[in-house]
């Protein structure tokens, strides 16, 4: 119990459970030793030994029971051939729109979500090898954007050459979800547009129009495969207290409305979700399923991630995601 004052604030959600574990362990200072005194390599060695012993005790019967009960190990409910066709279509559109496709690793460095995106580590599936399973592909794409932008900046300190990356990835999230089509792992399309501040909110509005337009183009073309997302509605939120509303209206909302006459566009000044996570501006794409339910299909906004990673306040980054598995599972006339 003497260790409790050292627990980080993020751990206090599990205070009672953690206190019990520390008490039953009967090893004073164990949490501090694991979290602070051991090097990452030594901690990995210790955890590998512990899980090697636990794995040796697993019987075939217990293994089958765990496979059936563990929400992280259940296979997707959708046919892989269907998802593969959807993925091919996505990557064709990415190439047409000037986005480079990236095949991400299933894992990323430990802290990718908490250090870059300030997401609680309890929402991430952490491994014993100082890595974590990808929970949001945009976080990892941001790292790749930072690497590529750094090379451009080394060649030209004020380079405005943009890095546009896209990835389709099966992400794993540890938090419990409640809603139609929600699962612990699912396929997402992630987009990142990285570049340098161009003044007058020009980079931001062009990047927004580009990513939203790509999502809408994809939703239109994917109808040939079966998903029927109707009554598309795009909302943009100005997070600068109206400072850039005129530019957002002219260069994003009005411009996209003209290019996509079948989609409703507008501002969402009441949006609460994402404030503090996004900066500058954000957007959401909602659609109605064949059963008449309106769901959020896509979401995105600006983050300071590449600016922080490169220690350069002039760097800009727009991220967004589209729920491919949600699209396939909830927007087909034959679904459930």
N, C-alpha and C positions, 0 to 999 in steps of 0.2 A: 504493500500500500504506500510505502514511502516514495515510490516512483511516480505516483499520480501527478504531483505538481509539475513534472517534466513533460507530460503529455502535450503534444502540439494541439492548438485549438481545433484543427481539422479532425482530430481524433475524438473530440468530446462527445460527438454523437453516439459513440459506442463506449462511453465511460464505464457504465455498469458492467458490460460484457468484458471489457478490457481489464477492469479491476479484478473480476473473478478469475480470469486467466492468469494474471500476474500473481494472484494469491495462491492459486493451485500449483503454479509452476514451482513455488518455493525457492526461487533463485533471485534474490535482491539484485537489482541493477540489470536484469536481463534485457529489458526494453532499450535502455540507454546503450548497452553494449552492442546490441544488434543494429540499432539505428544510427549510432554516432561513433562508437569506438572501432568497430570492424571496418576495414576497407571494403569497397564494393566486391573485389575479387574474393576476399576472405569470407564475406557474407555469402557469396554465391557457393563457395566450397562447402560451407556449413549447411546451407539449405539443400544442396544437391545430395549430401549425405543423408539428411533427414528424410527427404522424399524417396531416396533409393531404398531406405529401410521400410518406409510405408508401402511402397510399391511391391516390395518382396512379400508383404503380408496379404496382398490382394488375391482373392480366389476367383476362379471363373464365375461362380455364382454371384459374388459381390460385384464383380465387374459389370455383369449384365444388368444387375439392379441399378447401379449407378448410371449406366448408359441410358436406361429408361427413365430415370428420375431427374437427372441433371439437365436443367434448361439450357445450359451452354453447349451440350453435346447433341441435342436433337437435330436431325437434318432439316433442311428447308422443306416447306410444304409444297414448293413449286418444282415443276419438271425442269431439270437442268438444261434440256434442249431449248425450252422456251426462254429461259434467262439468257442463254448463249446467243440466241437470235437478237434479243433485245440489246445485249452488249455490243454485238457487231454493228447494229444500227447506230448506237451511241457513238462508237469510235469513228464511224464514217462521218457523222455530223461534226465531231470534234475536229477532225482533219480539215473539213470544209470551212470551218469557222476560225482556223488558225490556232487551234489549241493542240499542243503536243501531248499525246497519250503517255502515261507512265504506269508501268506495272509495279505496284508497291509491294514491299515485303509484308508478310502477315504481322510482323512485329516492328516496333520502333523503340528508340532509346527511352529508358525509364525517365519519367517526368515530362514526356512530350505533351501530355494533356494538362498537367498541373502547372508546368513552368511556362508553356507557351499560351495555352488557352485558359488557364486558371480554373480548370475543372477539377473537382475533388478526386483524389486518388481512389477513393472507395468506389467510384463509378467506372473504374478501369480494371481489366483483368491483368494483373501484374504477374510476371513470370519470375522464376528463381535465378534467371541469368541476367539480371539487371536490365531487363527490357519489359515492355508491356505490349499486349495485343492491341492492334490499331482499333481505336474506338471512334475516331473521326478522321477520315482520310484527308480532310483539309488541313489538319495540323501537320501531317507529314508532308503534304504538298507544299506547305509554307516553308518547311525546312529545305526542300529541294529548290523552291523559288529563291530562298536566301543564298543557297550555294551558287545558283546560276547568276543571280544579280551581283553577287560579290565578284565573280569573274568579269562581268561586264564593267563593273566599277573600277576594277584594277586596270582594265584597258582604257577606260575613260571615266574620270572621277565624277562627271555629271551625266553619265549615260542615261538616256531616257528610253532605251530599248526595253520593251516590255517582255516579260516572261509569262506565257499563258500555258497552264498545265491542266490536264484533266485525267481523272482516274475513275474506273469502276472498281469498287472494292467491297468485299464482305467484311463489315465491321462487327465488333463484339462489344456490347455495353453491359455493365454489371448491374445498373439500376433496374428496378422492376418497372415495366411499362404496362399501362392499362388502356386498351383501346383496340379498335379493329386492325388486324394485320400486324400487331406489335409482337416482336420476338426478341430474344437476347442477341441474335445475330441476323444480319440482313444486308442486302446489296444496296449500295448507294452510288450515285454519280457525284463526284466532288470536282469543283472547279476552283482554280486560283488564278488571278491576274495580278502580277506584281510589276511595279514600275516606280518612277520618280514623280514627285509633285510637279505639276506643270503650271500651277497657278490658276486662279479663277475657277477652281473646282473642275477643271477640264478633264484631268485623268479620271477623276471619280465618276463623272457623268458618262464618259465614254465607256468605262469599264462596266458600269451598271447596265447601260443599254446593250452592251455586247453579251453579257452573261444572261440577262433576262431574255433577250432575243434568242439566244441559243436554246435555253430551256423550252421556250414556247415553240420554236421550230421543231425540236425533238418531240414534244407532246403532240404536235400536229402529225408528224410523220409516223409516229409509233402506232397510230390508229390502224395502219395496215396490218399490224401484228395482232390486233385484238383489243387492247386497252382503249376504253372510250371515256376519256376525261372531258366532261362538258362544263359549260358555264365557267370557263376559266376567269379567274379574278386575280389581278396583280395589284398589290398595295405597296407603296413606297413610304417610308418614314424618315423625315428629316430630323436628325438627332443634333442639329446645331441651333435649335431654338428659332428656326425660320430663316437663318442666315443664308442658306443655299436653296430655299424653296423655289425661287424663280428659275434658277438654273436646272433644278431637278424637274420642274414642270415642263420647261421648254425642251431640254435635251434628252430627257428620259421618258416621262409620262406621255407627253403629247407626241413625241417622235415614235414611240412604240405603239401608241394607239392608232396612229396612221398606218403603220406597217402591219398591225394585227387587228383588223377591224372587228373580228369576232370575239375579242377578249376585252373584259372590263378593266379599266385602269383608274387608280385614284390614290389619294394619300390616306394613311392611317396615323392620325396624330395621337390616338389613344393607345397605341401599342405599348404594352409594358414589357413583354418578353424580349429579351435581347439587349435591353438598355444596360449599359455597364459592360456588356460583352462586345457589342458593336460600337463603332465610333463613326461620326459623320453622317452616314445614312445606311439604311437596311431595307430589305424587301421581303415579301412573302408571296408565294404562288399557291392559290387555293383552287380546287376543282370539285365538281359534283360527280359522284359515282352513278352508275346506272340505276342504283337503288335509291337515289335521291339524297344521299348523305354528302355534305360538304366536308372535305378533308384538306389539310395542309400537305401539299406535295413537295414544295421546295421553299428554301429559306436562304438568305444570304445577307452579307453586309461587310463593311470595312472593319479591319482589325489592325492593331499596331504591331503585329507579330514580326514582320520582316524589319520594321524600324527598330524593334527591340533586339532581334537576332543580329542585326548588322550595326547596331548602335549608330543609326543614321536617321534622324528625324524627318528627312526628306523622302524616305521610302514609303510607298503606299501599297496596300494589299487588299483586294476584294476576294472574299471566299463565298462559296455557295454550295448547296447540296440538293439533290433531287432523289426522292425515295423510289428507286427502281423496283424493288420488291413490293413496296406498297402500291405502286402504279400497276404492276402486273396482277397482284392479288385482289385489289379492291376496285379496279376500274374496268373490269371485263364484264360483259353482259352475262356470261356463263358462270361467273364467280359466285360461289356460295349463295 
